[in-house]
Structure formats: C-alpha cells, structure tokens
C-alpha cells in the first residue's frame, strides 16, 4: 500500500515539476522564415551562411519551399513565423482571418518569357497564348499588369496554372508551354538556354515582393525580428560590395540550378524599407477587381512600421 502511495506521490511531483518548468523557465524558440527559389531570398541565404544570423544571438532559421502554396500552408499552420512573400499573400491571409503584417519590401524581379523556337518575340505575339503562372500570386499579378500595360483585354490574356517553380521552368525549357512568368535568378537560366525575354516587373516600377510576419510572431518575437533585420542589412551590404563572391553559394546552399552561377546578374540590393502606398493599393485594387478578397483593406491595415522605415 505504501509503495502505491509513494508511486502516486512521485508521479504528482513529476507533474508539478513539469508545470513549473513550463510556466517559470523562459521558452526559447527559433524564428523561422520561409523562402522560395528567387532573387529576394539570396540576402537571407547569405546572412545564414556568413553567420550573420548567429551573430545576433538569436536562433533564426531559413526554411525553403518550392511554391507559394507550400509556403502559405506552413505559415497558416504555424510551422514558420514569417516569409518572403508578396502583397497578395498578405491580403489573402488577413482575409482568411490569419493576421499577418508586411514589414518590408524585397528586391524580387519577375520575367515574362517565351520558349525557344516558339516564334513569340514580343508582347503582341502573346495574345491568346497560354502563359504558365502560379494562380493568385505575384506571378499572375505581374503577368496581368504587364499584358494590360500593352493594351491586352481580359479576353486576350490566357493563363495555365503550374504552381511549382522548378516544374514551370522545366516545361518552358522543354517547349511544353510556349510562355511563362518566372522569378529571377531562374529566368536567367532559361535566357541562357535560348528563351526569349518579353518583359519584366521592372517595367511596372516597384514590384510587390515583401517580407511578412504573423501577428503572433510580431507580438512574441519582436526582438528576434529586429535581430533578423540587422543580419539582413549586413548581408545586403556584403552582397552589394562583392556579389561575384557569392556565385558558388547560389548553387551549393541556395539550391539553384548550376547554370545560374554563370548567367545570373545580381541586382543592387536595397536596404530593407517599407513599400510605397501605391504599390500596395494597386495590388489591392487588382484583388478586389477579380473578387479574390471579401474585405476591403487600406495600406495601414497591412503594414507594421516597427522594424524598418
């Protein structure tokens, strides 16, 4: 009898000790940020590999995804705290009652391409031609904006959804689709292999690629996010000072195709800053016009100004 009582007592002590650990000791959890295989992600890869994240004293992890759907699912499930994303994804998340905020703009570039041997050389050749995109993302937005800027009507714009970026690249390279919109640096691989450049997002001014974090992370991990941005800024400076020294890193740690090493032209990376009001509002107008969001949003609804200016 005494043995049974002793076992119950020990079990109770273990339970109480566990409760004390949970509620009294500080909880240390990594800040996890999702990336895609694009130009925006390169500063974060550099920050990780150069040890800039480690220098902050915080545990900051970069998590790679192949397409926006996987990234957004991970964000919704709480697997990651933030991501390199776009204004569209920020609006969708909030429309689905998952509160996220945009914390800065990024340096993405998105290129509209036609396949080698397709005979498509300029915008007008794309009328009625299916362009491979990822639906309801910055890729579709850029495609629509570029074509409409050249006078295309809705009936003249045709699209086919191929969400995974590597698959979209392979299908264009193989001639299985005649045109596609792809992010840099992967677009440079196709251009090196004979694809034709029709246009890119720089024609539109500021592209709406952004960094965002969940409201939970913004409330509970503000110090970590500040540390993240310190490392990010340091990586931008390092990249701009000697971009060619990071070519090998794109392949070995960035997961980009080998041909990126020789073909990619590094942009001049901006220090992180907030997007212009017009950049955000133009995206919101596009989403409302296509009836992709239920609620109406203003610039201030989607922006957190605590980390950059």
C-alpha positions as CSV (number, residue, x, y, z in Angstrom):
1,X,0.0,0.0,0.0
2,X,2.8,2.4,1.0
3,X,4.5,1.6,-2.4
4,X,1.4,2.6,-4.3
5,X,1.1,5.8,-2.4
6,X,4.8,6.5,-2.9
7,X,4.5,6.0,-6.7
8,X,1.5,8.3,-6.9
9,X,3.4,10.9,-4.9
10,X,6.4,10.7,-7.2
11,X,4.1,11.0,-10.2
12,X,2.5,14.1,-8.7
13,X,5.9,15.6,-8.0
14,X,7.0,15.0,-11.7
15,X,3.7,16.6,-12.9
16,X,4.2,19.6,-10.6
17,X,7.9,20.0,-11.7
18,X,6.9,19.9,-15.4
19,X,4.3,22.6,-14.8
20,X,6.9,24.8,-13.0
21,X,9.3,24.4,-15.9
22,X,6.7,25.4,-18.5
23,X,5.4,28.4,-16.6
24,X,8.6,29.7,-15.0
25,X,11.5,29.0,-17.2
26,X,11.9,31.1,-20.4
27,X,10.8,29.4,-23.6
28,X,13.4,29.6,-26.4
29,X,12.1,29.0,-29.9
30,X,13.6,29.7,-33.3
31,X,12.4,32.5,-35.5
32,X,11.6,30.6,-38.8
33,X,11.3,32.4,-42.1
34,X,10.2,30.8,-45.3
35,X,11.9,31.4,-48.7
36,X,11.3,30.5,-52.3
37,X,13.9,30.0,-55.1
38,X,14.1,33.6,-56.1
39,X,16.2,36.8,-56.0
40,X,14.5,38.0,-52.9
41,X,15.9,35.1,-50.9
42,X,19.5,35.5,-51.7
43,X,20.3,38.0,-48.9
44,X,18.8,35.6,-46.3
45,X,20.9,32.7,-47.6
46,X,24.0,34.9,-47.4
47,X,23.0,36.0,-43.8
48,X,22.7,32.4,-42.8
49,X,25.9,31.1,-44.5
50,X,28.1,34.1,-43.3
51,X,26.9,33.6,-39.7
52,X,25.2,37.0,-39.6
53,X,22.0,35.4,-38.0
54,X,24.2,33.6,-35.5
55,X,25.9,36.9,-34.5
56,X,22.6,38.3,-33.4
57,X,22.4,35.8,-30.5
58,X,19.0,34.6,-31.6
59,X,18.1,31.3,-33.2
60,X,17.0,32.3,-36.7
61,X,16.2,29.6,-39.3
62,X,15.5,29.8,-43.0
63,X,13.1,27.2,-44.4
64,X,13.0,26.6,-48.2
65,X,9.8,25.9,-50.2
66,X,9.2,25.1,-53.9
67,X,6.0,27.1,-54.3
68,X,3.8,29.7,-52.6
69,X,1.1,27.2,-51.7
70,X,3.5,25.2,-49.6
71,X,4.9,28.4,-48.0
72,X,1.5,29.8,-47.2
73,X,0.3,26.4,-45.8
74,X,3.3,26.4,-43.5
75,X,2.6,29.9,-42.4
76,X,-1.0,29.1,-41.6
77,X,0.0,26.0,-39.7
78,X,2.4,28.0,-37.6
79,X,5.4,26.0,-38.9
80,X,7.1,29.3,-39.9
81,X,6.8,32.8,-38.3
82,X,7.3,34.8,-41.5
83,X,8.2,34.6,-45.1
84,X,9.5,36.3,-48.2
85,X,6.1,36.7,-49.9
86,X,4.0,39.3,-51.7
87,X,1.3,41.8,-51.0
88,X,-1.3,39.4,-52.5
89,X,-0.5,36.7,-50.0
90,X,-0.6,39.2,-47.1
91,X,-4.1,40.3,-48.2
92,X,-5.3,36.6,-48.6
93,X,-4.0,35.7,-45.1
94,X,-5.8,38.5,-43.5
95,X,-9.0,37.8,-45.5
96,X,-8.8,34.3,-44.1
97,X,-8.6,35.7,-40.5
98,X,-4.9,34.8,-40.2
99,X,-3.4,38.1,-39.2
100,X,0.0,38.9,-40.8
101,X,1.7,42.2,-41.4
102,X,4.1,43.4,-44.1
103,X,7.4,44.5,-42.5
104,X,9.5,45.5,-45.6
105,X,9.8,45.4,-49.4
106,X,12.2,43.0,-51.1
107,X,14.2,43.0,-54.4
108,X,12.3,40.5,-56.5
109,X,12.3,40.6,-60.3
110,X,9.8,38.6,-62.3
111,X,10.3,37.9,-66.0
112,X,7.8,37.1,-68.8
113,X,9.4,34.6,-71.2
114,X,8.6,32.7,-74.3
115,X,10.1,29.3,-75.1
116,X,13.0,28.8,-77.5
117,X,11.6,28.1,-81.0
118,X,8.1,29.3,-80.1
119,X,8.2,32.2,-82.5
120,X,7.0,34.5,-79.8
121,X,9.2,37.6,-79.8
122,X,7.2,40.4,-78.2
123,X,4.0,41.2,-76.2
124,X,1.6,41.2,-79.2
125,X,2.6,37.6,-80.1
126,X,1.2,36.6,-76.7
127,X,-2.4,37.3,-77.5
128,X,-4.4,34.2,-76.7
129,X,-1.2,32.2,-75.8
130,X,-1.4,30.4,-72.5
131,X,1.2,31.8,-70.1
132,X,2.3,29.4,-67.3
133,X,1.9,31.0,-63.9
134,X,1.1,30.3,-60.3
135,X,-2.5,31.4,-59.7
136,X,-3.4,34.2,-57.4
137,X,0.2,35.1,-56.7
138,X,2.6,37.9,-57.5
139,X,3.4,35.9,-60.7
140,X,-0.1,36.2,-62.0
141,X,-0.4,39.8,-60.9
142,X,2.8,40.8,-62.8
143,X,1.7,38.9,-65.9
144,X,-1.7,40.6,-65.9
145,X,-0.2,44.0,-65.2
146,X,2.4,43.7,-68.0
147,X,0.0,42.5,-70.6
148,X,-2.7,45.1,-69.8
149,X,0.0,47.8,-69.9
150,X,0.4,46.8,-73.6
151,X,-3.3,47.1,-74.3
152,X,-4.4,43.5,-73.8
153,X,-8.1,42.9,-72.8
154,X,-9.1,40.2,-70.4
155,X,-10.2,38.0,-73.3
156,X,-6.8,38.2,-74.9
157,X,-5.0,37.1,-71.8
158,X,-4.7,33.3,-71.4
159,X,-3.0,31.5,-68.5
160,X,-2.3,28.0,-67.3
161,X,-1.6,27.3,-63.6
162,X,1.7,25.5,-62.9
163,X,2.4,26.3,-59.2
164,X,5.8,24.7,-58.7
165,X,8.5,27.0,-59.9
166,X,11.0,24.2,-61.0
167,X,8.3,22.4,-62.9
168,X,7.3,25.7,-64.7
169,X,10.9,26.2,-65.6
170,X,11.3,22.7,-67.0
171,X,8.1,22.8,-69.0
172,X,9.1,26.1,-70.7
173,X,12.6,24.8,-71.4
174,X,11.1,21.6,-72.9
175,X,8.7,23.6,-75.0
176,X,5.7,22.1,-73.3
177,X,4.4,25.6,-72.7
178,X,5.0,28.5,-75.0
179,X,5.3,31.2,-72.4
180,X,5.8,31.6,-68.6
181,X,6.4,34.1,-65.9
182,X,9.3,33.2,-63.6
183,X,11.3,34.8,-60.9
184,X,15.0,35.6,-61.1
185,X,17.5,34.1,-60.9
186,X,15.8,31.1,-62.6
187,X,14.7,33.2,-65.5
188,X,18.3,33.9,-66.4
189,X,18.9,30.1,-66.8
190,X,16.2,30.0,-69.5
191,X,17.5,33.1,-71.2
192,X,21.0,31.4,-71.4
193,X,19.4,28.4,-73.0
194,X,17.7,30.4,-75.7
195,X,14.4,31.5,-74.2
196,X,13.1,35.0,-75.2
197,X,12.6,37.8,-72.8
198,X,9.3,39.6,-73.4
199,X,9.4,41.9,-70.4
200,X,9.8,42.0,-66.6
201,X,8.4,43.6,-63.5
202,X,10.8,46.5,-63.5
203,X,8.6,48.0,-66.2
204,X,5.9,48.4,-63.6
205,X,8.1,50.3,-61.1
206,X,8.1,48.8,-57.6
207,X,7.3,45.1,-57.6
208,X,5.2,44.0,-54.7
209,X,7.5,41.4,-53.2
210,X,7.7,41.7,-49.5
211,X,8.6,40.2,-46.1
212,X,5.8,39.5,-43.7
213,X,5.4,38.0,-40.2
214,X,2.4,36.6,-38.3
215,X,0.8,38.8,-35.7
216,X,1.8,36.1,-33.1
217,X,5.5,36.4,-34.1
218,X,5.3,40.2,-34.2
219,X,3.9,40.2,-30.6
220,X,6.1,37.5,-29.1
221,X,9.3,37.7,-31.2
222,X,9.9,41.4,-31.8
223,X,13.5,41.2,-30.5
224,X,14.2,38.3,-32.8
225,X,12.7,40.1,-35.8
226,X,14.9,43.1,-35.0
227,X,17.9,40.8,-34.9
228,X,16.8,39.3,-38.2
229,X,16.8,42.7,-39.9
230,X,20.2,43.6,-38.5
231,X,21.6,40.4,-40.1
232,X,19.6,41.1,-43.3
233,X,21.1,44.6,-43.6
234,X,24.6,43.3,-43.1
235,X,24.0,40.6,-45.8
236,X,22.8,43.3,-48.3
237,X,25.9,45.4,-47.7
238,X,28.1,42.3,-48.2
239,X,26.3,41.2,-51.4
240,X,26.5,44.7,-52.9
241,X,30.2,45.0,-52.1
242,X,31.2,41.8,-53.8
243,X,28.3,39.9,-55.5
244,X,30.5,37.6,-57.6
245,X,32.0,36.1,-54.5
246,X,28.6,34.6,-53.8
247,X,28.0,32.8,-57.1
248,X,29.1,29.4,-55.8
249,X,26.8,29.9,-52.8
250,X,23.8,30.1,-55.0
251,X,24.4,26.5,-56.1
252,X,25.8,24.9,-53.0
253,X,23.5,26.4,-50.4
254,X,20.8,28.2,-52.4
255,X,19.6,25.2,-54.3
256,X,19.6,27.0,-57.6
257,X,20.5,25.2,-60.9
258,X,24.2,25.2,-61.8
259,X,23.7,27.4,-64.8
260,X,22.6,30.3,-62.5
261,X,26.2,30.6,-61.4
262,X,27.3,31.9,-64.9
263,X,24.1,33.6,-66.1
264,X,22.7,35.5,-63.2
265,X,23.1,39.3,-63.0
266,X,22.9,40.3,-59.3
267,X,20.7,43.3,-58.7
268,X,21.8,46.2,-56.5
269,X,20.0,45.2,-53.3
270,X,18.2,47.8,-51.3
271,X,18.5,48.1,-47.6
272,X,15.1,46.9,-46.3
273,X,12.4,49.6,-46.4
274,X,8.6,49.8,-46.4
275,X,6.7,49.5,-49.8
276,X,5.2,52.6,-51.3
277,X,1.5,53.2,-50.6
278,X,0.7,53.0,-54.4
279,X,2.5,49.6,-54.6
280,X,0.2,48.1,-52.0
281,X,-3.0,49.8,-53.1
282,X,-2.6,48.8,-56.8
283,X,-2.4,45.1,-55.7
284,X,-5.5,45.6,-53.5
285,X,-7.4,47.1,-56.4
286,X,-6.4,44.1,-58.6
287,X,-7.6,41.7,-56.0
288,X,-10.9,43.5,-55.5
289,X,-11.5,43.7,-59.2
290,X,-11.0,39.9,-59.5
291,X,-13.2,39.4,-56.4
292,X,-10.4,37.4,-54.7
293,X,-10.9,39.0,-51.3
294,X,-14.0,39.6,-49.3
295,X,-13.0,42.6,-47.2
296,X,-11.6,46.0,-48.1
297,X,-8.1,46.9,-46.9
298,X,-6.0,50.0,-46.7
299,X,-2.2,50.3,-46.7
300,X,-2.2,50.8,-42.9
301,X,-4.1,47.6,-42.4
302,X,-1.3,45.5,-43.8
303,X,1.9,47.3,-42.6
304,X,3.9,47.1,-39.4
305,X,6.3,50.0,-39.2
306,X,8.3,49.0,-36.2
307,X,11.3,47.4,-37.9
308,X,12.3,49.5,-40.9
309,X,11.4,52.9,-42.3
